[in-house]
Amino acid sequence: KMKTSKELISADIHTSTYNFKYTLSVEIAPICREDLVCLPTAIARAQGNVSPLVICHKVSDSLHFIDPLSLKTATLPSSLYWRSPFRSIAGRGQL
């Protein structure tokens, strides 16, 4: 999730000079590359009937998963992830 805001700090009407304060807030998904993830069944079915137990292959503006048994891939957009967030089962060091 990302939220931006802009606040007027000062303004000089004679020289048309304005000073703004910009704030950027970012919330990052708690899933990392090579994490073992158990997808909710509704999301797994919506992603082409992929197995619920997948490995995170890539993290960008969307989450990319790969099924280790069938090698099917699934891409989960960030908007869909934040509607029903989930966590990973095991990290890279625990596998």
Buried (B, 14 or more C-beta within 10 A) or exposed (E): EEEEEEEEEEEEEEEEEEEEEEEEEEEEBEBEEBBBBBBEEEBBEBBEEBBBBBBBBEBEEBBBBBBEEEEBBBBBEBEBBEEEEBEBEEEEEEE
